Amino acid sequence: MLLPHGTAGDVLPYIWLGRRLLEHGHAVTMVWVESFREAAEHAGLTYIALRDDGFADLMASPSIWKPGAGMRLGYEFAGRCTAKYVAAVEEDIALRGPPDLLVAPLVTFAARLLREKLGVPFVSSSIHPFPFVSAYEVPGGLPAVRLLRMLPLPLRRLILFRAAPYDRFALPGVRQCCIEHGVKPPRSLRREWYHSPDGVLALFPYWYAAPQPDWPANTFQWDFPLEDMADATPLTPELQNFLEAGDKPVVFTLGTGNVHVRAFFEAAAKVTARLGCRAVFVTREPQQTGTSPPETFVTAYAPFSRLLPHASAFVHHGGTGTTAMCLAAGLPQLITPLTFDQPDNAERVVRLGAGLSMNVDRFTEENAAPVLQRCLQDASIRRCAQTCAERLRSRRPVADLVAWLESRMHHKRPSDS
């Protein structure tokens, strides 16, 4: 049973994982919001939608993409969802019996609650390194990250062990649900419930984020899943014709979940006009792109595995799924991070030499045009991007991942955990 949480970039990797488990003979059920039912069922997964999830309202809030405020809203929502996940899973258990294994990201706190209540093994998973808050490699995007990195290692370890700045926003919902189900509530989500004792799955390669000494000892690291449902949503004939009609365009997006994109695309239109390049704008809110230059195509969705091989560069928000697809395409990227894992992903791409980064608030014609021009013209960035693509083509066997998950199915939790 897979219990993802978040937007398409967060959910599609779990659909990929579900596909692989199906191929190895397992029955797979996914639980999340109604809007992902079609994609999950197309992949062959059984799907259960949360009742009255409120996810669309969360995504409609302008604050969700603001640093600090977005994390607070996200954790509050995750805490409220705990009871809804538990209710959905227990209804399914009443019909078909308990699952052999739960796989969920750290903020699906219901998975840990169900482990404690029912004894079902649980693998906590992450598609990006941000939740592995290491004193040895402090992730980007944390509050006061620059100051933290300047401190001696022992002091960093102490601060990061004790710090749990967003726990308090999720804990009320989690604690209430624990009490209702007879489970001892955690005092700290981050210290007690983030990483499962039964196994931790890191779905990103070692060269993107190397294991650190303070990672959980039971971590299994694989590769980026690279799922975009290209088989279900191919490029439209109109977009295909545009791509074939001229030079390779620059692709722009701020993610599938972001509905507040007007300023970004207005600036993108000016940047492309100034540089004289063609563009593809990918957004669920095409009416917010304004008056686009003649050599611009606007689409609500396009599978990046099909689109990016036709592009010259990619300007995006730095979500892990989007970043991974760009690395797999060997394409220079300009990342304009907002919040969550995005600043950390931006730092890692810059460190790899595969792209550049600038704060989204600075994304204007004057600031962005020279940075994007460097992405388009710098041969070293293109070489590094292509090196990343070559690394992603040398992936570990999927059978290794499935075998590890199968071994977790029989890993019953200790009675004293």
C-alpha positions as CSV (number, residue, x, y, z in Angstrom):
1,M,0.0,0.0,0.0
2,L,1.4,3.3,-1.1
3,L,0.4,6.5,0.7
4,P,2.0,9.5,-1.2
5,H,1.4,13.1,-0.4
6,G,1.8,16.2,-2.5
7,T,1.6,17.4,-6.1
8,A,2.4,15.4,-9.3
9,G,6.1,15.6,-8.8
10,D,5.6,13.9,-5.4
11,V,3.0,11.4,-6.5
12,L,4.3,10.2,-9.9
13,P,7.4,8.4,-8.3
14,Y,5.0,6.3,-6.2
15,I,3.1,5.4,-9.3
16,W,6.4,4.4,-10.9
17,L,7.1,2.3,-7.8
18,G,3.6,0.7,-8.0
19,R,4.2,-0.3,-11.6
20,R,7.5,-2.0,-10.7
21,L,5.8,-3.9,-7.8
22,L,3.0,-5.0,-10.1
23,E,5.5,-6.3,-12.6
24,H,7.0,-8.5,-9.8
25,G,3.6,-10.0,-8.9
26,H,2.4,-7.8,-6.1
27,A,-1.0,-6.3,-5.7
28,V,-0.7,-2.5,-5.1
29,T,-3.1,0.0,-3.6
30,M,-2.5,3.7,-3.6
31,V,-4.2,6.2,-1.2
32,W,-4.3,10.0,-1.9
33,V,-6.6,12.7,-3.4
34,E,-9.1,12.1,-6.1
35,S,-7.2,14.1,-8.8
36,F,-4.6,11.3,-9.1
37,R,-7.1,8.5,-9.5
38,E,-6.9,8.4,-13.3
39,A,-3.1,8.3,-13.5
40,A,-2.9,5.6,-10.8
41,E,-5.6,3.4,-12.3
42,H,-4.0,3.8,-15.8
43,A,-0.9,2.3,-14.3
44,G,-2.9,-0.6,-12.9
45,L,-3.0,0.4,-9.3
46,T,-6.1,0.1,-7.1
47,Y,-6.9,3.6,-5.9
48,I,-8.6,4.9,-2.8
49,A,-9.3,8.7,-2.6
50,L,-9.4,10.5,0.7
51,R,-12.7,12.0,1.6
52,D,-13.0,15.8,1.8
53,D,-9.3,16.2,1.4
54,G,-9.1,20.0,0.9
55,F,-6.0,19.7,-1.2
56,A,-7.3,22.0,-4.0
57,D,-7.9,24.8,-1.4
58,L,-4.4,24.4,0.0
59,M,-2.9,24.7,-3.5
60,A,-5.0,27.8,-4.2
61,S,-3.4,29.7,-1.3
62,P,-0.7,32.1,-2.4
63,S,1.2,31.4,0.8
64,I,1.8,27.8,0.1
65,W,4.8,28.7,-2.2
66,K,6.3,31.2,0.3
67,P,9.3,30.2,2.4
68,G,8.3,29.5,6.0
69,A,4.6,30.1,5.4
70,G,4.5,27.2,2.9
71,M,6.1,24.8,5.3
72,R,3.7,25.8,8.0
73,L,0.6,25.4,5.8
74,G,2.0,22.1,4.5
75,Y,2.6,20.6,7.9
76,E,-0.8,21.8,9.2
77,F,-2.5,20.1,6.2
78,A,-0.4,16.9,6.7
79,G,-1.5,16.8,10.3
80,R,-5.2,17.2,9.4
81,C,-4.9,14.5,6.7
82,T,-3.7,11.9,9.3
83,A,-7.2,10.9,10.3
84,K,-8.4,10.8,6.7
85,Y,-5.6,8.5,5.6
86,V,-6.3,6.2,8.6
87,A,-10.0,6.0,7.9
88,A,-9.4,5.2,4.2
89,V,-6.8,2.5,5.0
90,E,-9.0,0.9,7.7
91,E,-12.0,0.8,5.4
92,D,-9.9,-1.0,2.8
93,I,-8.5,-3.4,5.5
94,A,-12.1,-4.3,6.5
95,L,-12.7,-5.4,2.9
96,R,-9.4,-7.0,1.9
97,G,-7.4,-7.5,5.0
98,P,-4.2,-5.7,6.1
99,P,-1.4,-4.9,3.6
100,D,2.0,-6.6,3.8
101,L,3.8,-3.3,3.6
102,L,3.1,0.4,3.9
103,V,5.3,2.8,1.8
104,A,4.9,6.5,2.4
105,P,6.8,9.8,2.6
106,L,7.7,11.2,6.0
107,V,4.8,13.6,6.2
108,T,2.2,10.9,5.7
109,F,2.1,10.5,9.5
110,A,-0.8,8.0,9.2
111,A,1.6,5.3,8.0
112,R,3.6,5.4,11.2
113,L,0.4,5.5,13.2
114,L,-1.0,2.4,11.4
115,R,2.4,0.6,12.0
116,E,2.1,1.3,15.7
117,K,-1.6,0.2,15.9
118,L,-1.6,-2.8,13.6
119,G,2.0,-4.0,13.4
120,V,2.1,-3.6,9.6
121,P,5.7,-3.0,8.5
122,F,6.3,0.5,7.2
123,V,9.0,1.9,4.9
124,S,9.4,5.6,5.1
125,S,10.5,7.0,1.8
126,S,11.8,10.2,0.2
127,I,12.3,11.2,-3.4
128,H,14.7,14.0,-2.4
129,P,17.5,14.4,0.2
130,F,16.0,17.4,2.0
131,P,14.4,15.3,4.8
132,F,17.7,13.7,5.6
133,V,18.7,16.7,7.8
134,S,22.4,16.0,8.2
135,A,24.9,17.9,10.3
136,Y,27.6,16.8,7.8
137,E,25.8,18.2,4.8
138,V,23.2,20.7,5.9
139,P,20.5,20.9,3.2
140,G,19.6,24.1,1.5
141,G,16.4,25.8,2.4
142,L,16.6,25.3,6.2
143,P,16.1,28.4,8.4
144,A,19.4,30.1,9.0
145,V,21.2,27.6,6.8
146,R,24.3,29.8,6.2
147,L,24.8,30.3,9.9
148,L,24.4,26.6,10.6
149,R,27.0,25.7,8.0
150,M,29.5,28.0,9.7
151,L,29.2,26.4,13.1
152,P,31.5,23.6,14.3
153,L,30.2,20.1,13.6
154,P,29.4,19.2,17.3
155,L,27.3,22.3,17.6
156,R,25.5,21.7,14.3
157,R,24.7,18.1,15.4
158,L,23.2,19.4,18.7
159,I,21.1,22.1,17.1
160,L,19.8,19.9,14.3
161,F,19.0,17.0,16.7
162,R,16.9,19.3,18.8
163,A,15.4,21.5,16.1
164,A,11.9,20.6,14.8
165,P,10.6,24.0,13.7
166,Y,7.5,22.7,11.9
167,D,6.4,19.8,14.2
168,R,4.1,22.0,16.2
169,F,1.9,22.7,13.1
170,A,1.3,19.0,12.4
171,L,1.3,17.6,15.9
172,P,-2.3,18.6,17.0
173,G,-3.9,16.6,14.2
174,V,-1.5,13.7,14.7
175,R,-1.9,13.6,18.5
176,Q,-5.7,13.7,18.2
177,C,-5.7,10.8,15.8
178,C,-3.3,8.8,17.9
179,I,-5.6,9.2,21.0
180,E,-8.6,8.1,19.0
181,H,-6.8,5.0,17.9
182,G,-5.1,4.1,21.1
183,V,-1.6,4.8,19.9
184,K,0.9,6.7,22.1
185,P,1.4,10.1,20.4
186,P,5.0,11.1,19.6
187,R,6.5,14.0,21.5
188,S,8.5,15.0,18.4
189,L,7.6,13.9,14.9
190,R,11.0,14.6,13.5
191,R,13.0,12.8,16.2
192,E,10.5,9.9,16.7
193,W,8.4,9.4,13.6
194,Y,10.3,10.7,10.6
195,H,12.3,7.6,9.7
196,S,10.8,4.2,10.2
197,P,12.6,1.5,12.1
198,D,11.5,-1.0,9.5
199,G,13.3,0.6,6.6
200,V,14.1,4.0,4.9
201,L,14.0,4.3,1.1
202,A,16.0,7.1,-0.6
203,L,14.8,7.5,-4.2
204,F,17.7,9.5,-5.5
205,P,21.3,8.5,-6.6
206,Y,24.4,8.6,-4.4
207,W,26.1,11.1,-6.8
208,Y,23.2,13.5,-6.3
209,A,23.3,13.2,-2.5
210,A,25.9,10.9,-0.9
211,P,25.0,9.0,2.3
212,Q,26.1,10.8,5.4
213,P,27.2,9.3,8.8
214,D,24.0,10.6,10.5
215,W,21.6,9.1,8.0
216,P,19.4,6.2,9.4
217,A,21.4,3.0,9.4
218,N,18.6,1.1,7.7
219,T,18.5,3.3,4.6
220,F,18.4,1.8,1.1
221,Q,19.4,4.2,-1.6
222,W,18.3,3.7,-5.3
223,D,17.9,6.2,-8.2
224,F,15.4,8.8,-9.4
225,P,12.2,7.0,-10.4
226,L,11.7,9.2,-13.6
227,E,7.9,8.7,-14.1
228,D,5.8,11.2,-16.0
229,M,3.0,9.1,-17.5
230,A,4.3,9.6,-21.0
231,D,2.4,6.5,-22.2
232,A,-0.9,8.0,-21.0
233,T,-0.2,11.6,-22.1
234,P,1.9,11.9,-25.2
235,L,2.8,15.2,-26.7
236,T,-0.1,16.8,-28.5
237,P,0.1,17.1,-32.4
238,E,0.1,20.9,-32.0
239,L,3.0,20.9,-29.6
240,Q,4.9,18.3,-31.8
241,N,4.4,20.5,-34.8
242,F,5.7,23.6,-32.9
243,L,8.8,21.7,-31.8
244,E,9.6,20.6,-35.3
245,A,9.0,24.0,-36.9
246,G,12.1,25.8,-35.7
247,D,15.0,26.0,-33.3
248,K,14.9,24.2,-30.0
249,P,12.9,26.2,-27.5
250,V,13.5,27.0,-23.8
251,V,10.9,25.3,-21.6
252,F,9.5,27.2,-18.6
253,T,7.4,26.0,-15.7
254,L,6.7,26.7,-12.0
255,G,5.2,23.2,-11.4
256,T,1.9,21.5,-11.7
257,G,0.7,22.6,-8.3
258,N,1.4,26.3,-8.6
259,V,-1.6,28.4,-9.7
260,H,0.1,31.8,-9.0
261,V,2.4,32.1,-12.0
262,R,1.5,35.4,-13.7
263,A,4.6,37.3,-12.7
264,F,6.9,34.4,-13.6
265,F,5.5,33.9,-17.1
266,E,5.3,37.7,-17.9
267,A,9.0,37.9,-17.1
268,A,9.7,34.7,-19.1
269,A,8.0,36.3,-22.1
270,K,10.2,39.3,-21.9
271,V,13.3,37.2,-21.4
272,T,12.7,35.1,-24.5
273,A,11.8,38.1,-26.6
274,R,15.1,39.8,-25.5
275,L,17.2,36.7,-26.2
276,G,15.3,36.0,-29.5
277,C,14.6,32.4,-28.5
278,R,11.5,30.2,-28.9
279,A,9.7,29.0,-25.7
280,V,7.3,26.5,-24.3
281,F,5.3,27.5,-21.3
282,V,4.0,24.6,-19.2
283,T,1.3,25.6,-16.7
284,R,-2.1,24.6,-15.4
285,E,-3.1,28.3,-15.6
286,P,-2.5,29.3,-19.3
287,Q,-4.6,32.5,-18.8
288,Q,-1.8,33.8,-16.5
289,T,0.8,33.7,-19.2
290,G,-0.4,37.0,-20.6
291,T,0.4,38.0,-24.2
292,S,3.1,35.5,-25.2
293,P,5.6,36.3,-28.0
294,P,4.8,34.8,-31.4
295,E,7.4,32.0,-31.0
296,T,5.9,30.7,-27.8
297,F,3.7,27.6,-27.2
298,V,1.5,27.4,-24.1
299,T,0.4,24.0,-22.8
300,A,-1.3,22.8,-19.6
301,Y,0.8,19.6,-19.4
302,A,3.5,17.8,-21.4
303,P,5.5,14.7,-20.3
304,F,9.0,16.0,-19.8
305,S,10.6,12.8,-21.0
306,R,9.2,13.5,-24.4
307,L,9.4,17.3,-24.4
308,L,12.9,18.0,-23.0
309,P,14.9,16.2,-25.7
310,H,13.5,18.9,-28.1
311,A,14.5,21.8,-25.8
312,S,17.6,24.0,-25.5
313,A,17.3,24.7,-21.7
314,F,14.8,24.4,-18.9
315,V,13.8,27.1,-16.5
316,H,11.8,25.7,-13.5
317,H,11.1,25.8,-9.8
318,G,13.4,23.0,-8.7
319,G,10.9,20.3,-7.7
320,T,12.6,17.0,-7.4
321,G,10.7,15.2,-10.2
322,T,11.2,18.1,-12.6
323,T,14.9,18.4,-11.7
324,A,15.5,14.7,-12.2
325,M,13.8,14.7,-15.6
326,C,16.0,17.6,-16.6
327,L,19.1,15.8,-15.4
328,A,18.0,12.6,-17.3
329,A,17.7,14.7,-20.5
330,G,21.2,16.1,-20.1
331,L,19.8,19.7,-20.4
332,P,21.1,22.9,-18.9
333,Q,18.7,24.2,-16.3
334,L,18.0,27.5,-14.6
335,I,16.3,26.9,-11.2
336,T,14.1,29.5,-9.6
337,P,13.3,27.9,-6.2
338,L,10.4,28.9,-4.0
339,T,10.2,26.6,-0.9
340,F,10.2,23.0,0.4
341,D,12.9,20.9,-1.2
342,Q,13.5,23.3,-4.1
343,P,16.3,25.5,-2.7
344,D,18.2,22.3,-1.8
345,N,17.8,20.8,-5.3
346,A,18.9,24.1,-6.8
347,E,22.1,24.0,-4.7
348,R,22.8,20.4,-5.8
349,V,22.4,21.1,-9.5
350,V,24.7,24.1,-9.3
351,R,27.2,22.0,-7.4
352,L,27.1,19.4,-10.1
353,G,27.8,22.1,-12.7
354,A,24.6,21.2,-14.6
355,G,22.8,24.5,-14.2
356,L,22.4,27.8,-12.5
357,S,20.0,29.2,-9.8
358,M,18.4,32.5,-8.9
359,N,15.6,33.4,-6.4
360,V,12.2,33.5,-8.1
361,D,11.7,37.0,-6.7
362,R,14.7,38.2,-8.8
363,F,13.3,36.6,-12.0
364,T,12.9,39.7,-14.1
365,E,14.0,40.5,-17.7
366,E,17.1,42.4,-16.5
367,N,18.2,39.8,-14.0
368,A,17.2,36.5,-15.8
369,A,18.2,37.2,-19.4
370,P,22.0,37.1,-18.8
371,V,21.7,34.1,-16.6
372,L,19.6,32.2,-19.1
373,Q,22.0,33.2,-21.9
374,R,24.9,31.7,-19.9
375,C,22.9,28.4,-19.6
376,L,22.4,28.4,-23.3
377,Q,26.0,29.2,-24.3
378,D,28.2,27.8,-21.5
379,A,29.7,24.6,-22.9
380,S,30.8,23.4,-19.4
381,I,27.3,23.5,-18.1
382,R,26.1,21.5,-21.1
383,R,28.9,18.9,-20.6
384,C,28.1,18.5,-16.9
385,A,24.4,18.1,-17.7
386,Q,25.2,15.4,-20.2
387,T,27.4,13.7,-17.6
388,C,24.4,13.5,-15.3
389,A,22.3,12.0,-18.0
390,E,25.0,9.3,-18.6
391,R,25.0,8.5,-14.9
392,L,21.2,8.1,-14.9
393,R,21.4,5.7,-17.8
394,S,23.5,3.4,-15.6
395,R,20.8,2.6,-13.1
396,R,20.7,-0.1,-10.6
397,P,18.5,-3.1,-11.4
398,V,14.9,-2.5,-10.3
399,A,14.9,-6.1,-9.0
400,D,17.3,-5.0,-6.3
401,L,14.8,-2.4,-5.1
402,V,11.9,-4.8,-5.2
403,A,13.8,-7.4,-3.3
404,W,14.7,-5.0,-0.6
405,L,11.1,-4.0,-0.2
406,E,10.0,-7.6,-0.1
407,S,12.5,-8.2,2.7
408,R,10.8,-5.4,4.6
409,M,7.5,-7.1,4.3
410,H,8.7,-9.8,6.7
411,H,10.5,-7.3,9.0
412,K,8.0,-7.1,11.9
413,R,8.5,-4.2,14.2
414,P,10.1,-4.8,17.6
415,S,7.6,-5.0,20.4
416,D,9.4,-2.3,22.3
417,S,9.8,0.2,19.4
